Amino acid sequence: MKNEEMKSRSSYSVVRSVLVVVASTGLVVSASSASGGPVATSLQGQAATPPTYTSAQADRGKAIYTESCNSCHGPSLRGGANEFAAPPLAGPFFLEKWGGRPIEELFRYAADNMPPDRRIAPEAYADVMAYILQVWR
């Protein structure tokens, strides 16, 4: 088996275990927003099975984002202002790429690829996703 294939299979096993963590934390189960309306499950705002998360998850996610993501994606999640210009995680340019896709796709992409120089704990991806969802509200 090629080295790249092994790396890919290994990262997918991490994603599977992270998805179990996400499901068990309730991040992609169901909830309603603070206003009582549904929270989006896709990145376009369609509410089929809305995600939910706790304030504690979002708080942990913000701390992890600040430490591991902020330098590239920026403090407002609108993309980096450095020479690497990481793509935004919120706003119209983000929705242009990810709008209408399930949140799980973004989660899997992040777990497989971010941060580019290292990986964070599997549970941390769920917390960062909670923070991103909180920013969207």
DSSP file (Angstrom, degrees, kcal/mol; ACC not computed):
  #  RESIDUE AA STRUCTURE BP1 BP2  ACC     N-H-->O    O-->H-N    N-H-->O    O-->H-N    TCO  KAPPA ALPHA  PHI   PSI    X-CA   Y-CA   Z-CA
    1    1 A M              0   0    0      0, 0.0     5,-0.0     0, 0.0     2,-0.0   0.000 360.0 360.0 360.0 136.8    0.0    0.0    0.0
    2    2 A K     >  -     0   0    0      1,-0.1     4,-2.1     4,-0.0     5,-0.2  -0.293 360.0-117.5 -68.3 153.7    1.3    3.4   -0.9
    3    3 A N  H  > S+     0   0    0      1,-0.2     4,-2.3     2,-0.2     5,-0.2   0.885 114.6  51.4 -58.0 -42.8    2.3    5.8    1.9
    4    4 A E  H  > S+     0   0    0      1,-0.2     4,-2.6     2,-0.2    -1,-0.2   0.888 108.3  51.6 -65.7 -39.2   -0.3    8.4    0.9
    5    5 A E  H  > S+     0   0    0      2,-0.2     4,-2.8     1,-0.2     5,-0.2   0.913 110.3  49.2 -62.2 -42.6   -3.1    5.8    0.9
    6    6 A M  H  X S+     0   0    0     -4,-2.1     4,-2.4     2,-0.2    -2,-0.2   0.909 111.3  49.3 -63.8 -41.5   -2.0    4.7    4.4
    7    7 A K  H  X S+     0   0    0     -4,-2.3     4,-2.5     2,-0.2    -2,-0.2   0.919 112.1  48.7 -62.5 -44.0   -2.0    8.3    5.6
    8    8 A S  H  X S+     0   0    0     -4,-2.6     4,-2.1     2,-0.2    -2,-0.2   0.926 112.6  47.0 -62.6 -46.0   -5.5    8.8    4.0
    9    9 A R  H  X S+     0   0    0     -4,-2.8     4,-1.7     1,-0.2    -1,-0.2   0.888 112.4  51.1 -63.8 -38.5   -6.9    5.7    5.6
   10   10 A S  H  X S+     0   0    0     -4,-2.4     4,-1.6    -5,-0.2    -2,-0.2   0.917 109.9  48.6 -64.8 -43.9   -5.4    6.6    9.0
   11   11 A S  H  X S+     0   0    0     -4,-2.5     4,-2.4     1,-0.2    -1,-0.2   0.855 108.7  54.6 -67.6 -32.8   -6.9   10.1    8.9
   12   12 A Y  H  X S+     0   0    0     -4,-2.1     4,-2.7     2,-0.2    -1,-0.2   0.851 104.5  53.5 -68.8 -32.2  -10.3    8.7    8.0
   13   13 A S  H  X S+     0   0    0     -4,-1.7     4,-2.0     2,-0.2    -1,-0.2   0.880 109.3  49.2 -68.3 -34.4  -10.2    6.4   11.0
   14   14 A V  H  X S+     0   0    0     -4,-1.6     4,-2.5     2,-0.2    -2,-0.2   0.928 110.6  50.7 -65.2 -44.4   -9.5    9.5   13.1
   15   15 A V  H  X S+     0   0    0     -4,-2.4     4,-3.0     1,-0.2    -2,-0.2   0.919 108.4  52.2 -59.7 -43.8  -12.5   11.3   11.4
   16   16 A R  H  X S+     0   0    0     -4,-2.7     4,-1.7     1,-0.2    -1,-0.2   0.924 111.7  45.7 -59.3 -43.6  -14.7    8.3   12.1
   17   17 A S  H  X S+     0   0    0     -4,-2.0     4,-1.8     1,-0.2    -1,-0.2   0.870 112.9  50.8 -68.8 -34.0  -13.8    8.4   15.8
   18   18 A V  H  X S+     0   0    0     -4,-2.5     4,-3.0     2,-0.2    -2,-0.2   0.900 107.0  54.2 -67.2 -39.7  -14.2   12.2   15.8
   19   19 A L  H  X S+     0   0    0     -4,-3.0     4,-2.8     1,-0.2    -2,-0.2   0.860 106.1  52.6 -63.3 -34.1  -17.7   11.8   14.2
   20   20 A V  H  X S+     0   0    0     -4,-1.7     4,-2.5     2,-0.2    -1,-0.2   0.920 110.4  48.0 -64.3 -42.4  -18.6    9.4   17.0
   21   21 A V  H  X S+     0   0    0     -4,-1.8     4,-1.9     2,-0.2    -2,-0.2   0.921 111.8  50.2 -61.7 -44.0  -17.5   12.1   19.5
   22   22 A V  H  X>S+     0   0    0     -4,-3.0     5,-1.7     1,-0.2     4,-0.9   0.937 112.2  46.5 -61.1 -47.0  -19.5   14.7   17.6
   23   23 A A  H ><5S+     0   0    0     -4,-2.8     3,-0.6     1,-0.2    -1,-0.2   0.906 113.4  48.9 -63.1 -40.5  -22.6   12.5   17.6
   24   24 A S  H 3<5S+     0   0    0     -4,-2.5    -1,-0.2     1,-0.2    -2,-0.2   0.774 109.6  51.9 -73.2 -24.0  -22.2   11.7   21.3
   25   25 A T  H 3<5S-     0   0    0     -4,-1.9    -1,-0.2    -5,-0.2    -2,-0.2   0.618 112.4-120.3 -84.6 -11.5  -21.8   15.4   22.2
   26   26 A G  T X<5 +     0   0    0     -4,-0.9     3,-1.3    -3,-0.6    26,-0.9   0.571  69.7 136.2  88.2   8.5  -24.9   16.3   20.3
   27   27 A L  T 3 <S+     0   0    0     -5,-1.7    25,-0.7     1,-0.3    -4,-0.2   0.852  81.6  26.1 -61.3 -35.5  -23.2   18.6   17.9
   28   28 A V  T 3  S+     0   0    0     -6,-0.5    -1,-0.3    23,-0.3    -5,-0.1  -0.080 105.6  84.5-119.8  35.6  -25.1   17.3   14.9
   29   29 A V  S <  S-     0   0    0     -3,-1.3     2,-0.3    23,-0.2    -2,-0.1   0.733  91.5 -58.8 -99.0 -95.0  -28.3   16.0   16.5
   30   30 A S        +     0   0    0     -4,-0.3     2,-0.3    19,-0.1    -1,-0.2  -0.996  58.3 131.8-156.0 154.6  -31.0   18.6   17.1
   31   31 A A        -     0   0    0     -2,-0.3     8,-0.7     8,-0.2     2,-0.3  -0.965  38.8-111.5-175.6-177.4  -31.7   21.9   18.8
   32   32 A S  B     -A   38   0A   0     -2,-0.3     5,-0.1     6,-0.2    -2,-0.0  -0.930  32.8-105.3-131.7 161.5  -33.2   25.3   18.4
   33   33 A S    >   -     0   0    0      4,-4.3     3,-2.1    -2,-0.3     6,-0.1  -0.174  41.8 -93.9 -77.9 175.4  -31.5   28.7   18.3
   34   34 A A  T 3  S+     0   0    0      1,-0.3    -1,-0.1     2,-0.1    -2,-0.0   0.803 128.0  56.2 -60.4 -28.5  -31.7   31.2   21.1
   35   35 A S  T 3  S-     0   0    0      2,-0.1    -1,-0.3     3,-0.1    -2,-0.0   0.488 121.6-108.3 -82.7  -2.2  -34.7   32.8   19.3
   36   36 A G  S <  S+     0   0    0     -3,-2.1    -2,-0.1     1,-0.3     3,-0.1   0.306  83.0 118.0  94.4  -9.9  -36.5   29.4   19.4
   37   37 A G  S    S-     0   0    0      1,-0.1    -4,-4.3    -5,-0.1    -1,-0.3  -0.364  74.2 -81.4 -85.9 169.9  -36.1   28.8   15.7
   38   38 A P  B     -A   32   0A   0      0, 0.0     2,-0.4     0, 0.0    -6,-0.2  -0.339  37.8-130.3 -70.0 152.0  -34.2   25.9   14.1
   39   39 A V        -     0   0    0     -8,-0.7    -8,-0.2    12,-0.1     9,-0.1  -0.813  34.6 -99.9 -98.6 143.5  -30.5   26.1   13.7
   40   40 A A        -     0   0    0     -2,-0.4     7,-0.2    10,-0.2     6,-0.1  -0.322  28.6-172.8 -67.9 141.2  -29.0   25.3   10.3
   41   41 A T  S    S+     0   0    0      5,-2.2    62,-1.7     9,-0.2     2,-0.2   0.690  76.8  52.6-100.5 -27.9  -27.6   21.8    9.6
   42   42 A S  B >  S-B  102   0B   0      4,-1.3     3,-0.8    60,-0.2    57,-0.1  -0.607  95.0-113.8 -98.0 169.8  -26.3   22.7    6.2
   43   43 A L  T 3  S+     0   0    0     58,-2.0    56,-0.2    55,-0.5    55,-0.1   0.472 112.2  63.1 -82.7   0.4  -24.1   25.7    5.7
   44   44 A Q  T 3  S-     0   0    0     57,-0.2    -1,-0.2    54,-0.1    55,-0.1   0.595 118.9-101.8 -96.9 -15.3  -26.8   27.4    3.6
   45   45 A G    <   +     0   0    0     -3,-0.8     2,-0.3     1,-0.3    -2,-0.1   0.539  69.1 146.3 107.7   7.7  -29.3   27.6    6.4
   46   46 A Q        -     0   0    0     -6,-0.1    -5,-2.2     1,-0.1    -4,-1.3  -0.627  40.5-143.7 -77.4 134.9  -31.6   24.8    5.7
   47   47 A A        +     0   0    0     -2,-0.3    -7,-0.1    -7,-0.2    -1,-0.1  -0.806  49.1 130.6-105.0  96.3  -33.0   23.2    8.8
   48   48 A A  S    S-     0   0    0     -2,-0.9    -1,-0.2     1,-0.1    -8,-0.0   0.791  91.1  -3.8-101.9 -71.2  -33.4   19.4    8.4
   49   49 A T  S    S-     0   0    0     -3,-0.2    -1,-0.1   -19,-0.1   -19,-0.1  -0.841  88.9-146.4-121.6  90.5  -31.7   18.0   11.5
   50   50 A P        -     0   0    0      0, 0.0    -9,-0.2     0, 0.0   -10,-0.2  -0.235  10.7-120.4 -66.1 144.0  -30.3   21.0   13.2
   51   51 A P        -     0   0    0      0, 0.0     2,-0.3     0, 0.0   -23,-0.3  -0.399  27.0-164.5 -76.3 157.9  -27.0   20.8   15.0
   52   52 A T        +     0   0    0    -26,-0.9     2,-0.3   -25,-0.7   -23,-0.2  -0.967  12.0 168.1-138.9 157.4  -26.7   21.6   18.7
   53   53 A Y        -     0   0    0     -2,-0.3     2,-0.2   -25,-0.1   -27,-0.1  -0.968  31.5-107.5-159.8 163.9  -23.9   22.3   21.0
   54   54 A T     >  -     0   0    0     -2,-0.3     4,-2.1   -29,-0.1     5,-0.2  -0.591  27.2-117.0 -96.2 161.4  -23.3   23.6   24.5
   55   55 A S  H  > S+     0   0    0      1,-0.2     4,-2.6    -2,-0.2     5,-0.2   0.866 118.1  57.1 -61.1 -35.8  -21.9   27.0   25.5
   56   56 A A  H  > S+     0   0    0      2,-0.2     4,-2.6     1,-0.2    -1,-0.2   0.901 105.3  50.0 -63.6 -40.6  -19.0   25.1   27.1
   57   57 A Q  H  > S+     0   0    0      2,-0.2     4,-2.9     1,-0.2    74,-0.3   0.944 112.4  46.7 -61.4 -47.2  -18.2   23.5   23.8
   58   58 A A  H  X S+     0   0    0     -4,-2.1     4,-2.4     2,-0.2    -2,-0.2   0.886 111.9  51.2 -63.9 -38.5  -18.3   26.8   22.0
   59   59 A D  H  X S+     0   0    0     -4,-2.6     4,-1.9     2,-0.2    -1,-0.2   0.930 113.0  44.8 -64.1 -45.2  -16.1   28.4   24.7
   60   60 A R  H  X S+     0   0    0     -4,-2.6     4,-2.4     1,-0.2    -2,-0.2   0.911 112.8  52.8 -62.6 -41.1  -13.6   25.6   24.4
   61   61 A G  H  X S+     0   0    0     -4,-2.9     4,-3.1    66,-0.4    -2,-0.2   0.873 105.8  52.9 -62.6 -38.4  -13.8   25.8   20.6
   62   62 A K  H  X S+     0   0    0     -4,-2.4     4,-2.8     2,-0.2    -1,-0.2   0.921 110.1  48.0 -63.7 -43.2  -13.0   29.6   20.7
   63   63 A A  H  X S+     0   0    0     -4,-1.9     4,-1.8     2,-0.2    -2,-0.2   0.913 114.8  45.3 -63.2 -42.5   -9.9   29.0   22.8
   64   64 A I  H  X S+     0   0    0     -4,-2.4     4,-3.3     2,-0.2     5,-0.4   0.918 113.0  50.9 -66.9 -43.2   -8.8   26.2   20.5
   65   65 A Y  H  X>S+     0   0    0     -4,-3.1     4,-2.8     1,-0.2     5,-2.7   0.929 109.4  50.9 -58.2 -46.5   -9.6   28.4   17.4
   66   66 A T  H  <5S+     0   0    0     -4,-2.8     5,-0.2     1,-0.2    -1,-0.2   0.892 118.4  38.3 -59.0 -40.9   -7.6   31.2   18.9
   67   67 A E  H  <5S+     0   0    0     -4,-1.8    -2,-0.2    -5,-0.2    -1,-0.2   0.878 132.7  20.7 -77.7 -39.4   -4.6   29.0   19.5
   68   68 A S  H  <5S+     0   0    0     -4,-3.3    -3,-0.2    -5,-0.1    -2,-0.2   0.641 133.0  23.5-110.5 -17.3   -4.7   26.8   16.4
   69   69 A C  T >X5S+     0   0    0     -4,-2.8     4,-2.9    -5,-0.4     3,-1.4   0.686  96.5  80.8-123.5 -30.4   -6.7   28.6   13.6
   70   70 A N  H 3><S+     0   0    0     -5,-2.7     4,-2.0     1,-0.3    -4,-0.1   0.814  84.8  62.3 -55.5 -40.0   -6.7   32.3   14.3
   71   71 A S  H 34 S+     0   0    0     -5,-0.2    -1,-0.3     1,-0.2    10,-0.2   0.790 120.0  24.7 -63.4 -26.8   -3.3   33.0   12.8
   72   72 A C  H <4 S+     0   0    0     -3,-1.4    14,-0.7     2,-0.1    10,-0.3   0.830 130.9  36.4-100.9 -45.6   -4.5   31.8    9.4
   73   73 A H  H  < S-     0   0    0     -4,-2.9     6,-2.2     6,-0.2    16,-0.3   0.571 106.9-123.3 -91.1  -9.5   -8.3   32.3    9.3
   74   74 A G    ><  -     0   0    0     -4,-2.0     3,-1.3    -5,-0.4     5,-0.2   0.171  25.1 -79.7  86.3 156.9   -8.3   35.5   11.3
   75   75 A P  T 3  S+     0   0    0      0, 0.0    -1,-0.1     0, 0.0    -5,-0.1   0.748 129.8  45.4 -66.3 -25.1  -10.1   36.5   14.5
   76   76 A S  T 3  S-     0   0    0      3,-0.2    -2,-0.1    -3,-0.1    -6,-0.0   0.344 110.1-118.3 -99.6   6.4  -13.4   37.1   12.8
   77   77 A L  S <  S+     0   0    0     -3,-1.3    12,-3.7    -7,-0.1    13,-0.9   0.624  82.4 121.2  66.7  15.1  -13.3   33.9   10.8
   78   78 A R  S    S-     0   0    0      1,-0.3    -4,-0.2    10,-0.3    -1,-0.1   0.294  81.7 -83.0 -92.9   9.5  -13.3   36.0    7.6
   79   79 A G        -     0   0    0     -6,-2.2    -1,-0.3     8,-0.3    -3,-0.2  -0.154  55.1 -62.3 106.6 158.0  -10.0   34.7    6.3
   80   80 A G        -     0   0    0      6,-1.9    -7,-0.1    -8,-0.2    -8,-0.1  -0.416  23.7-157.9 -80.4 151.4   -6.4   35.5    6.9
   81   81 A A        +     0   0    0    -10,-0.2    -1,-0.1    -2,-0.1     2,-0.1   0.178  66.6  95.0-108.4  13.2   -4.7   38.8    6.1
   82   82 A N  S >  S-     0   0    0    -10,-0.3     3,-0.9   -11,-0.2    -2,-0.0  -0.316  97.9 -86.7 -96.0-176.2   -1.3   37.3    5.9
   83   83 A E  T 3  S+     0   0    0      1,-0.2    -1,-0.1    -2,-0.1    -3,-0.0   0.699 127.5  55.8 -66.1 -17.3    0.6   36.1    2.8
   84   84 A F  T 3  S-     0   0    0      2,-0.0    -1,-0.2   -12,-0.0    -4,-0.1   0.726  87.5-160.0 -86.2 -22.3   -1.0   32.7    3.0
   85   85 A A    <   -     0   0    0     -3,-0.9   -12,-0.1     1,-0.1   -13,-0.1   0.899   9.2-152.7  43.2  64.3   -4.6   34.2    2.9
   86   86 A A        -     0   0    0    -14,-0.7    -6,-1.9     1,-0.1    -1,-0.1  -0.326  25.5 -98.3 -61.1 146.5   -6.5   31.2    4.4
   87   87 A P        -     0   0    0      0, 0.0    -8,-0.3     0, 0.0    -1,-0.1  -0.244  43.4 -96.6 -67.4 156.4  -10.1   31.0    3.3
   88   88 A P        -     0   0    0      0, 0.0   -10,-0.3     0, 0.0   -14,-0.1  -0.305  17.1-156.2 -71.3 156.8  -12.9   32.4    5.5
   89   89 A L  S    S+     0   0    0    -12,-3.7     2,-0.3   -16,-0.3   -11,-0.2   0.170  81.5  30.2-113.2  11.6  -15.0   30.3    7.8
   90   90 A A  S    S+     0   0    0    -13,-0.9     4,-0.4    45,-0.0     3,-0.2  -0.965  91.2  45.5-158.2 162.5  -17.9   32.7    7.8
   91   91 A G  S  > S-     0   0    0     -2,-0.3     4,-2.3     1,-0.2     5,-0.2  -0.237  97.2 -47.8  91.7-179.3  -19.4   35.2    5.4
   92   92 A P  H  > S+     0   0    0      0, 0.0     4,-1.9     0, 0.0    -1,-0.2   0.831 130.9  51.8 -65.3 -36.5  -20.4   35.3    1.7
   93   93 A F  H  > S+     0   0    0     -3,-0.2     4,-1.1     2,-0.2    -2,-0.1   0.875 111.2  49.1 -69.7 -34.9  -17.1   33.8    0.3
   94   94 A F  H >> S+     0   0    0     -4,-0.4     4,-3.0     1,-0.2     3,-0.5   0.943 112.2  47.6 -65.0 -47.5  -17.3   30.9    2.8
   95   95 A L  H 3X S+     0   0    0     -4,-2.3     4,-2.2     1,-0.2    -2,-0.2   0.809 103.2  63.3 -65.8 -28.9  -20.9   30.3    1.8
   96   96 A E  H 3< S+     0   0    0     -4,-1.9    -1,-0.2    -5,-0.2    -2,-0.2   0.890 115.9  30.5 -60.5 -38.3  -20.0   30.5   -1.9
   97   97 A K  H << S+     0   0    0     -4,-1.1    -2,-0.2    -3,-0.5    -1,-0.2   0.891 136.6  23.7 -85.6 -43.3  -17.8   27.4   -1.4
   98   98 A W  H >< S+     0   0    0     -4,-3.0     3,-2.0    -5,-0.1   -55,-0.5   0.535  85.1 126.1-106.7  -8.9  -19.6   25.5    1.4
   99   99 A G  T 3< S+     0   0    0     -4,-2.2   -55,-0.1    -5,-0.4    -4,-0.0  -0.231  79.3  14.6 -57.3 136.3  -23.2   26.7    1.2
  100  100 A G  T 3  S+     0   0    0      1,-0.3    -1,-0.3   -54,-0.0    -2,-0.1   0.321 100.0 115.4  83.2  -8.0  -25.8   24.0    0.9
  101  101 A R  S <  S-     0   0    0     -3,-2.0   -58,-2.0     1,-0.1    -1,-0.3  -0.656  76.7 -96.4 -92.0 150.8  -23.3   21.3    1.9
  102  102 A P  B >>  -B   42   0B   0      0, 0.0     3,-1.3     0, 0.0     4,-0.9  -0.347  25.9-124.5 -64.3 145.8  -23.8   19.3    5.1
  103  103 A I  H 3> S+     0   0    0    -62,-1.7     4,-2.5     1,-0.3     3,-0.3   0.830 109.0  70.1 -58.2 -32.4  -21.8   20.6    8.1
  104  104 A E  H 3> S+     0   0    0      1,-0.2     4,-2.9     2,-0.2    -1,-0.3   0.845  92.6  57.5 -55.8 -34.9  -20.3   17.1    8.4
  105  105 A E  H <> S+     0   0    0     -3,-1.3     4,-2.5     2,-0.2    -1,-0.2   0.926 108.1  45.3 -62.9 -44.3  -18.4   17.8    5.1
  106  106 A L  H  X S+     0   0    0     -4,-0.9     4,-2.7    -3,-0.3    -2,-0.2   0.914 113.0  51.8 -63.7 -41.8  -16.7   20.8    6.7
  107  107 A F  H  X S+     0   0    0     -4,-2.5     4,-2.6     1,-0.2    -2,-0.2   0.935 111.7  45.7 -59.8 -47.7  -16.1   18.8    9.9
  108  108 A R  H  X S+     0   0    0     -4,-2.9     4,-2.0     2,-0.2    -1,-0.2   0.903 112.1  51.5 -63.6 -41.6  -14.4   16.0    7.9
  109  109 A Y  H  X S+     0   0    0     -4,-2.5     4,-1.9    -5,-0.2     5,-0.3   0.938 112.2  46.1 -60.8 -46.3  -12.4   18.4    5.9
  110  110 A A  H  X S+     0   0    0     -4,-2.7     4,-2.8     1,-0.2    -2,-0.2   0.923 112.1  50.6 -62.6 -44.9  -11.1   20.2    9.0
  111  111 A A  H  < S+     0   0    0     -4,-2.6    -1,-0.2     1,-0.2    -2,-0.2   0.828 116.3  42.1 -64.8 -31.1  -10.3   16.9   10.8
  112  112 A D  H  < S+     0   0    0     -4,-2.0    -1,-0.2    -5,-0.2    -2,-0.2   0.767 132.3  16.7 -83.0 -26.6   -8.4   15.6    7.7
  113  113 A N  H  < S+     0   0    0     -4,-1.9    -3,-0.2    -5,-0.2    -2,-0.2   0.612  89.1 125.0-127.2 -15.7   -6.5   18.9    6.9
  114  114 A M  S  < S+     0   0    0     -4,-2.8     6,-0.5    -5,-0.3   -45,-0.1  -0.830  71.6  20.8-118.4 148.7   -6.4   21.5    9.7
  115  115 A P  S >  S-     0   0    0      0, 0.0     3,-1.1     0, 0.0    -1,-0.1   0.765  82.1-145.6 -63.0 154.4   -4.3   22.9   11.0
  116  116 A P  T 3  S+     0   0    0      0, 0.0    -2,-0.1     0, 0.0     3,-0.1   0.755  93.6  48.5 -65.2 -24.4   -1.9   22.2    8.1
  117  117 A D  T 3  S-     0   0    0      1,-0.1     2,-0.3     0, 0.0    -3,-0.1   0.589 126.4 -10.4 -93.2  -9.9    1.2   21.8   10.3
  118  118 A R    <   -     0   0    0     -3,-1.1     2,-0.3    -5,-0.1    -1,-0.1  -0.954  68.4-106.2-168.2 177.5   -0.3   19.5   12.9
  119  119 A R        -     0   0    0     -2,-0.3     2,-0.2    -3,-0.1    -8,-0.1  -0.883  22.9-142.4-118.6 154.0   -3.5   17.9   14.2
  120  120 A I        -     0   0    0     -6,-0.5     5,-0.1    -2,-0.3    -6,-0.0  -0.620  44.4 -68.4-106.2 170.9   -5.4   18.7   17.3
  121  121 A A    >>  -     0   0    0     -2,-0.2     3,-1.1     1,-0.1     4,-0.9  -0.269  46.9-117.4 -58.8 143.9   -7.3   16.2   19.6
  122  122 A P  H >> S+     0   0    0      0, 0.0     4,-0.8     0, 0.0     3,-0.7   0.868 115.3  52.8 -52.3 -41.0  -10.3   14.6   17.9
  123  123 A E  H 3> S+     0   0    0      1,-0.2     4,-1.6     2,-0.2     3,-0.3   0.802  98.6  66.3 -65.9 -27.8  -12.7   16.1   20.5
  124  124 A A  H <> S+     0   0    0     -3,-1.1     4,-2.7     1,-0.2    -1,-0.2   0.829  92.9  59.5 -64.8 -32.2  -11.2   19.6   19.8
  125  125 A Y  H <X S+     0   0    0     -4,-0.9     4,-2.4    -3,-0.7    -1,-0.2   0.897 104.3  50.5 -63.5 -38.7  -12.6   19.5   16.2
  126  126 A A  H  X S+     0   0    0     -4,-0.8     4,-2.0    -3,-0.3    -1,-0.2   0.905 111.4  48.6 -63.8 -41.0  -16.1   19.2   17.6
  127  127 A D  H  X S+     0   0    0     -4,-1.6     4,-2.1     2,-0.2   -66,-0.4   0.909 111.0  49.1 -66.7 -41.8  -15.5   22.1   20.0
  128  128 A V  H  X S+     0   0    0     -4,-2.7     4,-2.6     1,-0.2    -2,-0.2   0.908 110.0  52.0 -64.0 -40.4  -14.1   24.3   17.1
  129  129 A M  H  X S+     0   0    0     -4,-2.4     4,-2.6     1,-0.2    -1,-0.2   0.896 107.5  52.9 -62.1 -38.6  -17.2   23.4   15.0
  130  130 A A  H  X S+     0   0    0     -4,-2.0     4,-2.2     2,-0.2    -1,-0.2   0.911 109.5  48.9 -61.4 -42.0  -19.4   24.5   17.9
  131  131 A Y  H  X S+     0   0    0     -4,-2.1     4,-2.2   -74,-0.3    -2,-0.2   0.921 110.4  50.2 -63.7 -44.2  -17.6   27.8   18.0
  132  132 A I  H  X S+     0   0    0     -4,-2.6     4,-1.7     1,-0.2    -2,-0.2   0.927 111.3  48.8 -60.5 -44.9  -17.9   28.3   14.3
  133  133 A L  H  X S+     0   0    0     -4,-2.6     4,-1.1     1,-0.2    -1,-0.2   0.886 109.0  53.7 -62.1 -38.1  -21.7   27.6   14.5
  134  134 A Q  H >< S+     0   0    0     -4,-2.2     3,-0.5     1,-0.2    -1,-0.2   0.904 106.5  51.8 -63.3 -40.8  -21.9   30.1   17.4
  135  135 A V  H 3< S+     0   0    0     -4,-2.2    -1,-0.2     1,-0.2    -2,-0.2   0.869 105.4  56.6 -63.6 -35.9  -20.3   32.8   15.3
  136  136 A W  H 3<        0   0    0     -4,-1.7    -1,-0.2     1,-0.3    -2,-0.2   0.783 360.0 360.0 -66.4 -26.8  -22.9   32.1   12.5
  137  137 A R    <<        0   0    0     -4,-1.1    -1,-0.3    -3,-0.5    -2,-0.1   0.509 360.0 360.0 -61.5 360.0  -25.8   32.7   14.8
